[in-house]
Amino acid sequence: MKYTINDEYGYDGNYGYLKKVIQNTLKEENVKKCIFSITFVGEEEIQELNRVHRGIDKVTDVISFAFEDVVSTFSMKVRVLGDIFICIPKMIEQANSYGHSEKRELSFLTVHGLLHLLGYDHMTEKEEEIMFTKQELILDATNIKR
């Protein structure tokens, strides 16, 4: 597994715990060799990405661009998953709104984004149930509680 975390926002929180979150997500999904990136951005950047790529002109918390949605990389020895963008101000706002830590919210958004890269979605009730159950299972296994 190879990934990068690019902090374009300048988040001053410690996020070293994300390594375990990522490892548990990939273990749960039986993914051994992959490449992806996570980028922390501000509201303007995520709104622009949302507007350009999804046609929704508003701030969101996380956007994933799954490379495997466009090109099959399953035949390769290393899966090239894609890119995750997390809006740090939105993450902080949601942590405060939900009454839990930034660690919990950033972990949730990381798992959520990574599951999108791995092909999960939540467009239907059934998909949402599967994805959100999996997210909680992974976060619980990482000992990151609400």
C-alpha positions in Angstrom: 0.0 0.0 0.0 1.3 3.4 -0.9 -0.6 6.6 -0.2 0.2 10.3 0.3 -1.5 12.8 2.5 -1.2 16.3 1.1 -2.1 19.0 3.5 -2.9 21.9 1.2 -5.1 23.5 3.9 -2.5 23.7 6.7 -4.4 21.6 9.2 -2.6 21.8 12.5 -4.1 18.7 14.0 -2.2 15.5 14.4 -3.5 13.0 11.9 -0.9 10.2 12.3 -3.7 7.9 13.5 -5.1 7.8 9.9 -2.4 5.2 9.0 -4.3 2.7 11.2 -7.7 3.8 9.8 -6.4 3.3 6.3 -4.8 -0.1 7.1 -8.0 -1.4 8.7 -10.1 -0.2 5.7 -7.9 -2.0 3.2 -7.6 -5.1 5.4 -11.4 -5.2 5.7 -11.6 -5.0 1.9 -8.8 -7.5 1.3 -6.8 -4.9 -0.7 -3.0 -5.6 -0.4 -1.3 -3.5 -3.0 -2.7 -0.1 -4.0 -1.9 3.5 -4.5 -4.1 6.6 -3.7 -3.9 10.1 -2.3 -5.7 12.1 0.3 -5.6 15.9 0.1 -6.8 18.3 2.8 -8.3 21.4 1.2 -10.4 24.5 2.2 -14.0 25.4 1.3 -13.2 27.2 -1.9 -11.2 24.3 -3.4 -13.8 21.6 -2.5 -16.6 23.8 -3.8 -14.8 24.2 -7.1 -14.2 20.5 -7.3 -17.8 19.8 -6.5 -19.1 22.3 -9.1 -16.8 21.2 -11.9 -17.0 17.4 -11.4 -20.4 16.9 -9.9 -22.4 20.0 -11.1 -23.2 20.9 -7.5 -22.0 24.5 -6.6 -21.7 24.1 -2.8 -19.2 23.1 -0.2 -19.1 19.4 0.7 -17.1 17.4 3.2 -15.3 14.8 1.1 -15.1 14.0 -2.7 -13.5 10.9 -4.1 -12.3 10.4 -7.7 -12.1 6.6 -8.2 -9.7 5.8 -11.0 -11.2 2.3 -11.3 -14.5 3.9 -12.3 -12.8 5.0 -15.5 -10.1 2.4 -16.1 -9.9 -1.2 -14.9 -6.7 -1.7 -12.9 -7.6 -5.1 -11.5 -5.2 -6.9 -13.9 -2.3 -4.8 -12.5 -0.2 -6.0 -9.6 -0.9 -2.7 -7.8 -4.4 -1.1 -7.9 -4.4 2.6 -8.6 -7.4 3.7 -6.6 -7.6 7.5 -7.1 -7.8 10.6 -5.1 -9.7 11.7 -2.0 -10.2 15.4 -1.1 -11.3 16.3 2.4 -12.5 19.8 3.4 -10.9 20.5 6.7 -13.2 23.5 7.7 -16.3 21.3 6.9 -14.8 18.4 8.9 -14.2 20.7 11.9 -17.8 22.1 11.6 -19.3 18.6 11.5 -17.2 17.3 14.4 -18.6 20.2 16.5 -22.1 19.7 15.2 -22.1 16.0 15.9 -20.5 16.4 19.3 -17.5 14.2 18.7 -13.8 14.8 18.1 -12.0 16.0 15.0 -10.1 12.6 15.1 -13.4 10.8 14.8 -14.8 13.0 12.0 -11.5 12.9 10.0 -11.3 9.2 10.4 -14.9 8.8 9.2 -14.3 11.0 6.1 -11.2 9.0 5.3 -12.9 5.7 5.5 -15.9 7.1 3.6 -13.7 8.4 0.8 -11.6 5.3 0.6 -14.7 3.1 0.4 -15.9 5.2 -2.5 -12.5 4.6 -4.2 -13.1 0.9 -3.7 -16.5 1.0 -5.4 -19.0 1.6 -2.6 -21.7 4.1 -3.0 -24.8 5.3 -1.1 -27.2 6.3 -3.8 -29.9 3.8 -2.7 -31.0 2.9 0.8 -29.5 -0.6 0.4 -26.1 0.8 -0.8 -26.2 3.3 2.1 -26.9 0.6 4.6 -24.0 -1.5 3.3 -21.5 1.3 3.2 -22.4 3.0 6.5 -22.4 -0.4 8.3 -19.0 -1.1 6.9 -17.7 2.4 7.9 -18.8 1.8 11.5 -17.3 -1.7 11.6 -13.9 -0.3 10.5 -14.0 2.6 12.9 -14.9 0.4 15.8 -12.1 -2.0 14.9 -9.8 1.0 14.9 -11.2 1.9 18.4 -12.4 5.3 17.1 -15.8 5.8 18.7 -18.4 8.5 18.6 
